[in-house]
């Protein structure tokens, strides 16, 4: 059997389980604005922002030291 397919289906199942267990609405307040969203969506946005910041910082430091990828 194709192990990649099994791995993808397992990860997709875990992602669905995570989303189902974290559908509670949380309220986020920052300075003058407030937003409400599900906890799973909030975690997704935080991970995505962290990946983007890490990618930019990695590129910045590689450019600064003269390294090429």
GUVO-648601 format. One line per 4 residues: number of its first residue (from 1); their letters; for each residue x, y, z of N, C-alpha, C. Coordinates in steps of 0.02 Angstrom, whole numbers, plus 50000, padded with zeros to 5 digits. Example, Ala and Ser with C-alpha at 12.3 -4.5 7.8 and 13.67 -1.06 7.14 Angstrom:
GUVO-648601
1> as> 50660:49716:50390:50615:49775:50390:50660:49835:50390 ~ 50642:49888:50354:50684:49947:50357:50645:50002:50394
***
This chain:
GUVO-648601
1> xxxx> 50042:49941:50000:50000:50000:50000:50044:50062:50000 ~ 50018:50116:49975:50055:50178:49969:50060:50212:50038 ~ 50121:50217:50064:50131:50245:50131:50119:50320:50132 ~ 50131:50354:50077:50118:50426:50075:50043:50440:50082
5> xxxx> 50002:50399:50050:49930:50408:50054:49906:50396:50126 ~ 49933:50345:50158:49914:50330:50228:49935:50388:50273 ~ 49995:50415:50263:50019:50471:50303:49976:50533:50293 ~ 49958:50548:50230:49917:50606:50215:49847:50598:50246
9> xxxx> 49817:50539:50240:49751:50528:50269:49753:50532:50345 ~ 49806:50507:50376:49813:50511:50449:49820:50583:50471 ~ 49862:50622:50438:49870:50692:50455:49806:50732:50444 ~ 49771:50717:50390:49708:50752:50376:49656:50734:50430
13> xxxx> 49654:50672:50450:49609:50651:50503:49625:50686:50569 ~ 49689:50691:50586:49709:50726:50647:49691:50801:50643 ~ 49699:50831:50584:49681:50901:50575:49606:50911:50585 ~ 49566:50867:50557:49493:50872:50566:49474:50863:50639
17> xxxx> 49505:50815:50672:49492:50804:50743:49511:50865:50784 ~ 49567:50896:50769:49589:50957:50803:49539:51013:50793 ~ 49515:51022:50732:49466:51075:50718:49401:51062:50755 ~ 49378:51000:50755:49316:50984:50790:49321:50998:50865
21> xxxx> 49378:50982:50894:49386:50992:50966:49399:51064:50985 ~ 49415:51108:50938:49432:51177:50953:49387:51227:50917 ~ 49321:51213:50917:49276:51259:50883:49250:51313:50929 ~ 49270:51313:50992:49247:51364:51039:49269:51433:51015
25> xxxx> 49224:51481:51023:49238:51550:51002:49277:51585:51057 ~ 49331:51617:51038:49371:51656:51085:49370:51729:51062 ~ 49378:51773:51109:49378:51845:51094:49448:51871:51105 ~ 49475:51905:51054:49542:51934:51057:49535:52010:51057
29> xxxx> 49566:52042:51106:49564:52115:51110:49635:52141:51103 ~ 49643:52192:51061:49707:52225:51053:49696:52299:51042 ~ 49721:52339:51087:49711:52411:51087:49637:52429:51082 ~ 49616:52453:51023:49548:52477:51016:49502:52430:50978
33> xxxx> 49526:52373:50956:49482:52329:50919:49477:52261:50952 ~ 49421:52228:50939:49407:52162:50966:49381:52118:50910 ~ 49403:52056:50909:49381:52009:50858:49365:51942:50892 ~ 49315:51908:50865:49296:51842:50890:49306:51791:50834
37> xxxx> 49337:51735:50850:49348:51682:50801:49357:51616:50837 ~ 49354:51562:50800:49363:51497:50831:49436:51488:50852 ~ 49446:51448:50903:49513:51437:50929:49558:51405:50877 ~ 49532:51358:50838:49572:51324:50786:49594:51374:50733
41> xxxx> 49550:51420:50713:49568:51471:50663:49621:51518:50690 ~ 49615:51536:50754:49664:51579:50786:49733:51545:50786 ~ 49735:51481:50804:49799:51445:50804:49829:51440:50734 ~ 49786:51430:50684:49810:51427:50615:49842:51494:50595
45> xxxx> 49808:51550:50611:49836:51615:50594:49902:51628:50631 ~ 49906:51609:50694:49968:51620:50731:50026:51579:50703 ~ 50013:51517:50684:50065:51476:50653:50086:51505:50586 ~ 50038:51527:50545:50053:51556:50480:50095:51620:50487
49> xxxx> 50076:51662:50535:50114:51724:50547:50185:51707:50570 ~ 50191:51658:50614:50257:51637:50637:50302:51611:50581 ~ 50272:51572:50536:50310:51546:50478:50333:51603:50434 ~ 50289:51650:50421:50306:51707:50377:50361:51749:50409
53> xxxx> 50355:51764:50474:50407:51803:50508:50474:51766:50507 ~ 50472:51701:50521:50534:51661:50519:50565:51660:50450 ~ 50524:51656:50398:50550:51655:50330:50584:51722:50314 ~ 50551:51778:50333:50581:51844:50320:50645:51853:50360
57> xxxx> 50645:51833:50423:50706:51841:50464:50763:51798:50437 ~ 50747:51737:50415:50798:51694:50386:50828:51726:50323 ~ 50784:51752:50280:50808:51785:50219:50849:51848:50236 ~ 50827:51886:50286:50862:51946:50306:50932:51931:50331
61> xxxx> 50939:51881:50375:51004:51865:50403:51050:51832:50351 ~ 51021:51793:50305:51062:51765:50251:51087:51820:50205 ~ 51045:51869:50190:51065:51925:50148:51118:51967:50183 ~ 51110:51977:50247:51156:52018:50286:51226:51987:50291
65> xxxx> 51229:51921:50297:51294:51886:50303:51323:51869:50235 ~ 51285:51879:50182:51310:51866:50115:51302:51793:50093 ~ 51266:51753:50131:51255:51683:50113:51201:51679:50059 ~ 51207:51630:50017:51154:51617:49968:51126:51548:49983
69> x> 51062:51541:49968:51029:51477:49984:51037:51430:49926
***
